[in-house]
Amino acid sequence: MTTGSQESKFGLKRLRKSFGHAWQGIRFVWSSEQNFRIHTAAAAVAVALGVMLSISVTEWIIVILLISGMMALETMNTAIEKAVDLVTPEYHPLAKISKDAAAAAVLLYAIGAFIIGCIIFIPKILS
């Protein structure tokens, strides 16, 4: 968005504004999306297990990538849903497909993350 004045494409002020907008997005998704809060709770459990089970640096990298990917994908899902709602407030089969496909992407990633989490954590729990 432009505010009418010419702003530099670089600089701390612009960077600060960008982070502010991103933080507003996170706050919106947190407050409006139950699944985002569920994924956050699952992330906290994964981090706690990682600490308790002393997972390796490589395993930490994998866990952090999975958590950040999940949160980013859930945020994009919300963005897609809201953009579709903006375009057409009425039911439309293509709008449904867009929303369903975005939700499916989140579900597929969550299933993969869960399986990878099991591969990392179950052997350590059982030993």
N, C-alpha and C positions, 0 to 999 in steps of 0.2 A: 504494500500500500504506500502511496505517496501522500505526503501532507501538504503539498503545494510548494514547499521550498526545496531547493536543490541540496540534498544531503550527500556527503562524501560516500563513495562506495566502500570505503575502508575507515577504520578508526574505532576508538574505544566506545564512543557514544552509540554508534550504530551497532556494535557488538553487544553492548549492554541491552539495547532495545531488543535485539534478536533473542538474547537469553530470556528477557522478560516475556516476550511472546511465547517462547517455548515453555516457560514455567506456567504461564496462564493455560496453555494447552494441557499440560500434565494435571494441573489443578482441576480443569474441567472434566477430563477423563476420569480422574479419581472420584470426583463428586457425582458423576452421572452414570458411570458404568460399573455395575456389580462385578462383572468378570475381571475387570482391571484390578479391583481390590482382592479378588480371589487369587489371581496370579501373583499379586504382591505378597499375599500370605504364603503361597507356595514357595515363592522366592526366599522368603525369610526362613522357612523350614529347610530349604536346600542349603542356605548359608549356614544355619545352625548345625546341620548334619555335617557339612564340610569342615567346620571348626572342630566339632566333637570327634570326627573320624580322621582328622589330620590328612585330608586328601592332598595329593601332590600338586605341584605348581601347574602341571599340564591339566590335571583334572579341574583345578580352579579356573583356568582359562576357559575350559569347555563349559563349566557351570555358569560363569559370568557371561559368556557369549549366548548361552541358551536363555538366561534370564533377560538380558538386554534385548535380545531378538524377540522374545515373547512380549515384552512390554511395548516395544516399538510396533510390533505387528498388531497388537490390541489397540494401540493408539491410531494406527492407520485404518483399522476396521471402523473405529468411531468416526474418523474423518470422512471415510467413504459413505457411511450411513448418513451423516449430517449433510454432506454434499448432495446425495440423492434426495433427501428430504427437501432441500432447498430448491432443487430443480422441479420436483413434482410432489406436491403434498397429497395428491390422490394416488390410489393404488394403480400401479402399472406393472405388467409382467416383467418388463426389462429392469425396472427398479428393484423388484423382488430378486431377480437373478443377480444383480449387482451386490445387493446386501447379502444374499445367501452365499455367493462365491467368496466375498470378503470374510464372512464368518467361517466358511469352510477352510480358508487359508489359516486362520487362527487355530481351528481345531486340529488340522493336520500337523501344524508346528507343535502344538501342545502335546499331541500323541508322541511325536518324535522326541521331544524334550523329556517326556516322562520315561520313555524306553531308555534313552541315554542315561537319565538319572538313575534308573534301576541298575543299569550296567555298572555305573560308577559306585553306587552306594550299597547295593545288596551284598556283594562279596565282602565288603568291609564290615557290614553289620553281622553277617554270619560267621566271620572269623573271630 
